[in-house]
Amino acid sequence: MRSIWNGAISFGLVSIPIKLVNATESHSISFRQIHLADGGRVRYRKVCELDGEEVSGAEIGKGYEEADGSVIPITDEDLAQLPLATAKTIEIMSFVPADEIDPLQMDAAYYLAANGATAAKPYTLLREALKRSRKVAIAKFALRGRERLGMLRVVDDVIAMHGLLWPDEIRAPEGVAPDVEVTVRDAELDLADALMATLGEVELASLHDDYRDAVEAMIAAKAGGAFEPAEATVEPAGGQVIDLMAALEKSVRAAKASRGEGGDGGSGEAAESGAESGAEAEVTPMRRRGGAGRKTSAAPKAVGGKKSTAASAKKTAAAAKTTSKKKSTTAKSTTTKAGTGKATATRSGTTKSTAAKSTSASSTKKAGTAAGAKKAATPRKRASA
């Protein structure tokens, strides 16, 4: 890898010659500006505002613009005379635990490579000291005309340096947090923990840029002349009022399903906790069938009497049922003409049918009484003969 800076690490009285190599690279796809009429390249040209002429790189210098608009010329010789002790040295200032470094300060990352055979021994010494202490080194260095802050740590068998922003370059998060009071329930925290446990286990090496892959495929298809743009499905933006518990439960189930895990993701427990907290469930009422009526109980069987009496009672009951059916049919048709619902007609018919059955039971009882009287009268007739 090509080095971008050569210098040394100042570790007390130990000096370690090193080369600075970029540890990261950008894979983003860049585009050129072209003229749509003929596809010609459109370039930026540096033009002087006073005379309107194009200026070459050798004629361009530095200048500091003051508040009133006046510009003070600054030359490279002026900058070279400034006392910059870290111009060619990474000066280690202290060693601190890694968790004391705020990730907000992290900037670009670099690898520090030993520059020459003489640098191998002190380089290895610093690397092993960082490993054993489990600390990181805070250092100052100068790069591209300005002094910077850095953090040295061990990555595999290499010393890496992260550029750090100066503490006064970190803005305070004023007015960023929500300005309303929000209460988070334990059930919601439990579901959030379950979702974090499901999504937290991932190999960073397996992550890649899906959009870049799509752009590369589109460029290849257009180069071959077989590109057909597909409509992208854009989900609606936020701003909707959602049920947080339901969203968390659905997220846990979806995350487990994507990983091939079974179970309901604790949705039952969450539902119970949601019910305890006073969350109301949506109830959908069931519709009644229009022609369904209530079932009527069967008529009581007649007790006592001879077969002829029972048959007579059955005929009487059948006649009563026929009468009740006719009355029920008449009641239904009358109710329909009047605009009343089917349920009302059914209830009316049921009431009349019950009345008719009670009437038939009464007539059956009378028939049984008459038959008993006739039986009692027969022996007296034989005695007189």
C-alpha positions in Angstrom: 0.0 0.0 0.0 1.2 3.5 -0.8 2.2 5.7 2.1 0.9 9.2 2.4 3.2 10.4 5.1 6.7 9.5 6.5 7.8 10.3 10.0 8.5 8.7 13.4 6.7 7.8 16.6 8.1 9.6 19.6 7.7 7.2 22.5 9.6 8.8 25.3 13.2 8.6 24.3 12.4 6.0 21.7 11.9 7.0 18.1 10.2 4.6 15.7 10.4 5.4 12.0 7.1 4.7 10.4 5.0 5.2 7.2 1.4 6.3 7.3 -1.0 4.2 5.2 -4.7 4.8 4.7 -6.6 2.1 6.6 -9.9 2.8 4.8 -11.0 3.4 1.3 -14.2 4.6 -0.3 -16.1 2.3 -2.7 -18.8 4.8 -3.5 -19.5 5.2 -7.2 -18.8 8.7 -8.6 -20.3 10.3 -11.7 -19.0 12.9 -14.2 -20.9 15.9 -15.3 -21.6 15.7 -19.0 -23.3 17.9 -21.7 -26.6 16.2 -22.4 -26.7 17.3 -26.0 -23.5 15.6 -27.1 -22.2 13.7 -24.0 -19.1 15.9 -23.7 -17.3 16.2 -20.4 -18.0 19.3 -18.3 -15.0 20.5 -16.3 -14.5 23.1 -13.6 -12.0 25.8 -14.4 -10.4 28.1 -12.0 -11.0 31.7 -13.2 -9.9 34.9 -11.5 -12.8 37.1 -10.6 -11.0 40.3 -11.5 -9.8 39.7 -15.0 -11.9 36.7 -15.9 -8.9 34.7 -17.1 -8.3 31.0 -16.3 -5.5 30.6 -13.7 -3.1 27.6 -13.6 -2.1 25.8 -10.4 1.3 27.4 -10.3 -0.3 30.9 -10.0 -2.6 29.9 -7.2 -1.7 30.7 -3.6 -3.3 30.9 -0.1 -5.1 33.9 1.5 -7.1 34.6 4.6 -10.3 36.5 4.2 -11.2 38.9 7.0 -14.7 39.9 8.1 -14.6 43.1 5.9 -13.8 41.1 2.8 -10.2 42.0 2.5 -7.7 39.1 1.8 -4.3 38.7 3.5 -1.9 36.6 1.4 -0.2 33.7 3.2 2.8 31.9 1.6 4.2 28.4 2.2 7.3 30.1 3.7 5.2 31.8 6.3 3.7 28.5 7.4 7.0 26.8 7.4 8.4 29.2 9.9 5.7 28.4 12.4 6.8 26.2 15.4 5.1 22.9 14.5 6.9 20.2 16.5 4.7 17.4 15.1 5.5 18.2 11.5 7.3 14.8 11.1 6.6 13.2 14.4 3.6 11.4 16.1 4.2 12.5 19.6 2.6 10.2 22.2 1.3 12.2 25.2 -0.5 9.7 27.4 -2.1 6.2 27.7 -5.7 5.9 28.6 -8.4 3.2 28.7 -10.1 2.8 25.4 -13.6 3.4 26.8 -12.6 7.0 27.7 -12.6 7.9 24.0 -15.9 9.2 22.8 -16.8 7.6 19.4 -18.0 11.1 18.3 -14.3 12.1 18.1 -13.4 9.3 15.7 -12.2 10.5 12.3 -10.1 8.9 9.6 -8.2 5.7 10.3 -4.6 4.9 9.3 -2.1 2.0 9.6 1.4 2.7 11.0 4.0 0.5 9.2 7.5 0.1 10.4 9.9 2.0 8.1 13.0 -0.1 7.8 14.6 -2.9 9.6 15.8 -0.7 12.5 12.2 0.2 13.3 11.0 -3.5 13.8 12.2 -3.9 17.4 10.8 -0.6 18.9 7.6 -1.0 16.8 7.1 -4.5 18.3 7.8 -3.2 21.8 5.1 -0.5 21.5 2.6 -2.9 20.0 3.1 -5.5 22.8 3.0 -2.8 25.5 -0.4 -1.6 24.2 -1.7 -5.1 24.1 -0.7 -6.0 27.7 -1.9 -2.7 29.2 -5.2 -2.8 27.3 -4.9 0.9 26.8 -4.7 3.2 23.8 -2.1 6.0 23.2 -3.2 9.6 22.7 -0.9 11.5 20.4 -0.4 14.6 18.3 0.6 14.7 14.7 0.6 17.1 11.8 -0.9 16.1 8.4 -1.8 18.2 5.4 -0.9 21.5 6.9 -2.6 21.3 10.3 -2.0 19.7 13.7 -4.3 16.8 14.6 -5.1 14.6 17.5 -4.8 10.8 17.2 -5.4 7.6 19.1 -3.1 4.5 18.6 -4.4 1.0 19.2 -3.5 -2.5 18.1 -5.3 -4.2 15.3 -4.1 -7.8 14.9 -0.3 -7.4 14.7 -0.4 -3.8 13.4 -0.5 -0.4 15.2 -3.5 1.6 13.9 -4.1 5.3 14.4 -7.5 6.9 14.4 -7.6 10.6 13.8 -9.6 12.4 16.6 -11.5 15.6 16.5 -10.4 18.2 19.0 -12.7 18.4 22.0 -13.8 21.9 21.1 -14.9 20.6 17.6 -17.6 18.4 19.2 -20.9 20.3 19.3 -23.1 20.1 22.4 -26.4 18.3 21.8 -28.6 21.2 22.8 -32.2 21.1 21.6 -31.8 17.7 20.0 -33.5 15.4 22.6 -37.3 15.3 22.8 -38.7 18.2 24.8 -41.7 16.3 26.1 -41.9 13.9 29.0 -42.3 10.3 27.9 -42.9 7.3 30.2 -41.6 4.0 29.0 -43.2 0.9 30.6 -41.3 -2.2 31.7 -43.1 -4.3 29.1 -41.9 -2.1 26.3 -38.3 -2.3 27.6 -38.5 -6.1 27.8 -39.6 -6.2 24.1 -36.9 -3.8 23.1 -34.3 -6.0 24.9 -35.7 -9.1 23.1 -35.4 -7.2 19.7 -31.8 -6.1 20.6 -30.9 -9.7 21.5 -32.2 -11.0 18.2 -30.7 -8.3 15.9 -27.5 -7.8 17.9 -25.7 -11.0 16.8 -24.4 -10.3 13.3 -21.0 -10.6 11.6 -19.8 -7.2 10.4 -17.9 -8.9 7.6 -21.2 -10.1 6.1 -22.6 -6.6 5.7 -22.3 -4.9 2.3 -23.6 -2.0 0.3 -26.7 -3.2 -1.5 -27.2 0.2 -3.2 -23.7 0.1 -4.7 -24.4 -3.4 -6.1 -27.6 -2.2 -7.7 -25.8 0.8 -9.3 -23.0 -1.4 -10.7 -25.6 -3.8 -12.1 -27.5 -0.9 -13.7 -24.3 0.4 -15.3 -23.5 -3.0 -16.6 -27.0 -3.4 -18.0 -26.9 0.0 -19.7 -23.5 -0.7 -21.2 -25.0 -3.8 -22.8 -28.1 -2.0 -24.0 -30.6 -4.2 -22.1 -31.5 -1.9 -19.2 -35.1 -1.7 -18.1 -35.7 0.6 -15.1 -37.8 -1.0 -12.3 -40.1 1.0 -10.1 -38.8 1.3 -6.6 -41.2 0.6 -3.8 -41.0 3.5 -1.4 -42.6 2.9 2.0 -44.5 5.9 3.5 -42.5 8.1 5.8 -43.0 8.3 9.5 -45.4 10.6 11.3 -48.1 8.0 12.0 -49.4 7.2 15.4 -48.4 3.6 16.0 -49.0 1.1 18.8 -45.5 0.8 20.2 -46.1 -2.6 21.8 -47.6 -4.1 18.6 -44.7 -2.7 16.6 -42.1 -4.2 19.0 -43.9 -7.6 19.0 -44.0 -7.6 15.2 -40.4 -6.6 14.9 -39.3 -9.5 17.2 -41.3 -12.0 15.3 -40.0 -10.8 12.0 -36.4 -10.8 13.2 -36.7 -14.4 14.5 -38.4 -15.5 11.3 -35.6 -14.0 9.2 -33.1 -16.0 11.2 -35.1 -19.2 11.1 -35.9 -19.3 14.8 -39.2 -20.6 16.1 -41.4 -19.4 18.9 -43.6 -16.4 19.2 -40.9 -14.2 20.4 -42.5 -13.6 23.8 -45.5 -12.0 22.3 -47.8 -13.8 24.8 -45.9 -12.4 27.8 -45.9 -9.0 26.2 -49.6 -9.2 25.5 -50.3 -10.1 29.1 -48.2 -7.2 30.3 -49.9 -4.9 27.9 -53.3 -6.0 29.2 -52.1 -5.4 32.8 -51.0 -1.9 31.8 -54.5 -1.0 30.6 -54.1 -1.4 26.9 -57.5 -2.0 25.2 -57.9 -4.7 22.6 -59.9 -4.1 19.5 -63.1 -6.3 19.5 -64.9 -7.1 16.3 -68.6 -7.9 16.9 -70.0 -11.0 15.2 -73.0 -10.6 12.9 -76.2 -12.5 13.6 -77.7 -14.5 10.7 -80.9 -13.0 9.5 -83.0 -16.2 9.4 -81.7 -17.8 12.6 -84.3 -18.1 15.4 -84.1 -19.5 18.8 -84.7 -23.2 19.2 -87.9 -24.1 21.0 -88.0 -26.9 23.5 -90.0 -30.0 22.5 -93.5 -30.4 23.9 -93.8 -32.6 27.0 -95.0 -36.1 26.3 -98.5 -37.1 27.5 -98.6 -39.4 30.5 -101.3 -41.9 31.2 -104.3 -43.2 29.2 -104.6 -45.9 26.6 -103.1 -46.1 23.1 -106.3 -44.7 21.6 -106.1 -41.8 24.0 -102.4 -41.2 23.1 -103.2 -41.3 19.4 -106.0 -38.8 20.0 -103.6 -36.6 21.9 -101.0 -36.8 19.1 -103.7 -35.8 16.5 -104.7 -32.9 18.6 -101.1 -31.8 19.1 -100.5 -32.2 15.3 -103.5 -30.0 14.6 -102.3 -27.5 17.2 -98.9 -27.4 15.6 -100.4 -26.9 12.1 -102.5 -24.1 13.5 -99.4 -22.5 15.2 -97.4 -22.8 11.9 -100.1 -21.0 10.0 -100.3 -18.3 12.7 -96.5 -18.1 12.6 -96.5 -17.8 8.8 -99.1 -15.1 9.0 -97.2 -13.2 11.7 -94.0 -13.4 9.6 -95.6 -12.1 6.4 -97.4 -9.3 8.4 -94.1 -8.3 10.1 -92.3 -8.3 6.7 -94.9 -6.0 5.2 -94.6 -3.7 8.1 -90.9 -3.3 7.6 -89.8 -5.2 10.8 -86.6 -7.4 10.8 -86.6 -11.1 10.4 -85.4 -11.6 14.0 -88.6 -9.9 15.3 -90.8 -12.1 13.2 -89.0 -15.2 14.3 -89.4 -14.3 18.0 -93.1 -13.6 17.4 -93.6 -16.9 15.7 -91.7 -18.7 18.5 -93.9 -17.1 21.2 -97.1 -18.0 19.3 -95.8 -21.6 18.8 -95.1 -21.9 22.5 -98.6 -20.7 23.2 -100.0 -23.2 20.7 -98.1 -26.1 22.3 -99.4 -25.2 25.7 -102.9 -25.2 24.3 -102.3 -28.7 22.8 -101.0 -29.9 26.1 -104.2 -28.6 27.8 -106.4 -30.3 25.2 -104.5 -33.6 25.6 -105.1 -33.4 29.3 -108.9 -32.9 28.7 -109.0 -35.9 26.3 -107.3 -38.1 28.9 -109.9 -37.0 31.5 -112.8 -37.9 29.2 -111.4 -41.3 28.4 -111.0 -42.0 32.1 -114.6 -41.1 32.7 -115.8 -43.4 29.9 -113.8 -46.3 31.3 -115.3 -45.8 34.8 -118.9 -45.8 33.3 -118.6 -49.1 31.5 -118.6 -51.5 34.6 -121.8 -50.0 35.9 -123.6 -50.8 32.7 -122.5 -54.5 32.8 -123.7 -54.8 36.5 -127.2 -53.6 35.7 -127.5 -56.2 32.8 
